[in-house]
Each structure stands twice: as C-alpha cells, then as structure tokens.
Amino acid sequence: MATDVFYLVTEITIAVLAVFGNGLVMWVIFKYKRMQTITNLFILSLAVADFLVGLLAIPFAIMTSRGIPSNFQGCLFMLSFLLWLCTSSTYSLIGVSVDRYLAIAHSLRYHTIMTTKSAVVMITISWLVAGIIGTLPLMGWNKGRPSEPQCLFMEVIHMEYMFFNFIFAILVPLVVMLVIYGSIYHAAKKQIRSIAALEVGLPQTNSRRRTKKELKAVKSLAVIFIVFMVCWFPIYILNTIFLFCPTGCDVPLELLLFAILLSHSNSAVNPFLYGFGRDFRTAYRRAFVTLFPCAKDACHGPGIARDRENSITMSVIDRIPTSPTYVNGNIETANS
C-alpha cells in the first residue's frame, strides 16, 4: 500500500514538473526572438515530447498500473503513445547533435546546409520514424488480448518488442551520438588550436570566442544526453531481463517502480538542464518576472537586480543582428 501511494504521488509530481518546465521552455522560445534559433527548433521538439509525457503519457502509465482501461485497443493505444514519445525524445537529441556538428565542423556552410526547412524536415522525419517504432504494438506486435479484461504493461507488450525498441530507440542513437559528439569535440579543439596559432600576440577574436561558445553549448547538450541515458537504461535493462528470464528472476517490485519513475523523471529534468545555458537562464528569469510581476516588488537583493539587468540585456540583444532565426517560417536575423 505504501509503495503504491509513493509511486502515485511521485508520478503526479513528475507530471506537474514536466508540464510546467517544458511549457516554460516552449513559451520562452515562442516569446523571445533571441531564442528562435535553428538549434532551439530541435530543443523545442524535445520539449514538446517531454511536455506530452507529463500531460498524457504519465497519466496513461498511472491508469495502466491500475489495469485501466479494460478495452484492449484503448490499452494498446495508450502504451504505444508512451513508447512513441520516448523514441521521439531520443531522435530529437540526435537532431540537436547533428545541428551542432554542422555548426562547428562546417561553420562556413552551416547556414546553407541547416536552414529552417531542413530542420523542420529532420524533425518531421524523426517523429514519423519514432511513430512507426512506437506504434508497432498497436499494429500487431503484442501478446494479444489478456485473459482478464485489464491493461497491464507486462501482460500486453511483448518483451521481444521491448528489446527491439531498446536497440533502435536507445542503443543505435547512443552509438550515433557518441560518434557525433566525439567528432564535434575533435573539430572544435582543432579550430581553437588553428585560430590560436594565427592569433599569437593578438586579442581574442570573435571567431575564437564563437568556437569556444559552441563547444560550451555542445558540452551542455552532452549532459542532457548523458542524463537521458542514465534515466532510461535501467528500465530497458530490466525489460531485457524479463525477456530472457520470463519469471522475472525475482526482480523486486520496488526496483521496477523506481526504474519506471526514473525514466519518466527525464521529462521533468531537461528544462533545468537547459538552464545551464546563458540564453535560457536569462530567458527563464525574464519569463519569471513577466509571469509573476509581483516578484519584482516583493523580492529584494542582488538576485532580482540581476533579473532586471538580464531583462534589459535581452531587450537590447534582441535588436542586435545574430544567427538566423525561424521567424514566420523564414530565415531572418534577430533585428529583421
């Protein structure tokens, strides 16, 4: 009983945090022109997937943990939807890594290769492929109608499918992103050394600062990727154990529930990970003051002073030409 209560309360908490946090990410990207970059299109895709996890997938998971619904097709739809969102998150991370690789390794051709249209095509394809993988149980790869009219994950979803999902939703993207991030790091270091060799005795140039900024952004995105793997690997490892040991090999229920909660928590932590970047951190502070104006007068001290300063800075920066953005579906500069 205590375990059920803890599971239910934790799932609801994760869902609320995921909806609020990812809703904030989507809001600041749509609200502030400075945030409307090609890279943030992929971040937006990830945020949409995580937002839907909190809004729909976690409630679906709570319902299926209680055996609801009794309708078999409804059960398959709910479980397939959850699997679809998980795969979409992974593929969105691949999109971000590809974008950063092009920005660093092919910086001179980046804005020609990675346009708004190409980014939207990549995101659309990633969601479609994720949809195909995620809805395979709905299309027939399942254990069939259970003997009792109830919706329980282990009784409906075939573990052979979960092993397939593990390979194509986790392992393959893992290998792809490790290769890409390794290439990004190598290319960035090479650029920094090349620029440093040409600038001996000269002040640091914009190109060198830009390369270092890109490398810092890549490190932040790598943290998001690592956290994703830490959150999702335990549940997939348990699913693999269930495949090769149908009796469950005495896996404690508490361990299974913890792995499920850990996988869902990934959707709630990503917005906080974005906050390590200066642009998102400034946008969050500006959004907080906008959404809760009373905080500006009720709070005192250096913290709120920094918020005001960052708010002014964002307003000024929004008028400075910067990298192309995706305003109204067209490539424009920040002061267009």
WOUR-V507248 format. One record per pair of residues at least 4 apart in sequence whose ideal C-beta (glycine too) atoms are under 6 Angstrom apart, sorted by the first residue. I is the first residue (numbers start at 0). J is the second residue. If there is no record, write none. Layout:
I_J ; I_J
//
This chain:
6_256 ; 9_260 ; 10_57 ; 10_61 ; 13_263 ; 13_264 ; 13_267 ; 14_53 ; 14_57 ; 16_20 ; 16_267 ; 17_21 ; 17_49 ; 17_52 ; 17_53 ; 17_266 ; 17_267 ; 18_22 ; 18_53 ; 18_54 ; 20_270 ; 21_46 ; 21_49 ; 21_50 ; 21_270 ; 22_50 ; 24_46 ; 24_270 ; 25_46 ; 26_30 ; 27_31 ; 27_34 ; 27_282 ; 27_286 ; 28_34 ; 28_39 ; 28_43 ; 31_282 ; 32_317 ; 32_333 ; 33_316 ; 33_317 ; 33_333 ; 34_39 ; 34_282 ; 35_324 ; 35_325 ; 36_322 ; 36_324 ; 37_113 ; 37_118 ; 38_98 ; 39_43 ; 40_118 ; 41_91 ; 41_94 ; 41_95 ; 41_98 ; 44_91 ; 44_122 ; 45_88 ; 45_91 ; 46_50 ; 48_84 ; 48_87 ; 48_88 ; 49_266 ; 49_269 ; 51_55 ; 51_84 ; 52_56 ; 52_84 ; 52_266 ; 53_57 ; 53_266 ; 56_81 ; 56_84 ; 57_263 ; 59_77 ; 59_81 ; 62_67 ; 63_150 ; 63_152 ; 66_149 ; 66_150 ; 66_151 ; 68_73 ; 68_74 ; 68_150 ; 69_148 ; 71_144 ; 74_150 ; 74_155 ; 75_79 ; 75_136 ; 75_137 ; 78_156 ; 79_133 ; 79_134 ; 79_136 ; 79_137 ; 82_133 ; 83_129 ; 83_130 ; 83_133 ; 86_129 ; 86_132 ; 86_133 ; 86_168 ; 87_126 ; 87_129 ; 89_168 ; 89_172 ; 90_125 ; 90_129 ; 92_224 ; 93_172 ; 93_175 ; 94_121 ; 94_125 ; 95_220 ; 96_176 ; 96_179 ; 98_113 ; 99_183 ; 99_217 ; 100_104 ; 100_179 ; 100_183 ; 101_105 ; 101_109 ; 101_112 ; 101_113 ; 102_109 ; 102_213 ; 103_183 ; 103_186 ; 103_187 ; 103_213 ; 104_186 ; 105_109 ; 108_112 ; 109_113 ; 110_323 ; 113_117 ; 115_325 ; 115_330 ; 129_133 ; 130_134 ; 132_167 ; 134_138 ; 135_140 ; 136_140 ; 136_141 ; 136_156 ; 140_160 ; 141_155 ; 141_157 ; 142_155 ; 142_157 ; 145_154 ; 152_156 ; 158_238 ; 158_241 ; 158_242 ; 161_238 ; 162_239 ; 162_242 ; 164_168 ; 165_169 ; 165_235 ; 166_170 ; 167_171 ; 169_235 ; 172_176 ; 176_180 ; 176_224 ; 180_221 ; 183_217 ; 187_214 ; 190_210 ; 191_210 ; 194_198 ; 194_206 ; 194_207 ; 203_207 ; 203_208 ; 205_209 ; 219_275 ; 219_276 ; 223_272 ; 227_265 ; 228_232 ; 230_261 ; 230_262 ; 230_265 ; 231_262 ; 232_236 ; 233_258 ; 233_261 ; 234_258 ; 234_262 ; 237_258 ; 240_244 ; 240_248 ; 244_248 ; 250_254 ; 250_255 ; 273_279 ; 274_279 ; 274_280 ; 274_283 ; 281_309 ; 281_313 ; 284_306 ; 284_309 ; 285_310 ; 285_313 ; 286_290 ; 287_291 ; 288_295 ; 288_306 ; 293_297 ; 294_298 ; 298_303 ; 312_316 ; 318_334 ; 320_332 ; 320_334 ; 321_333 ; 323_330 ; 324_331 ; 326_331 ; 331_335
//
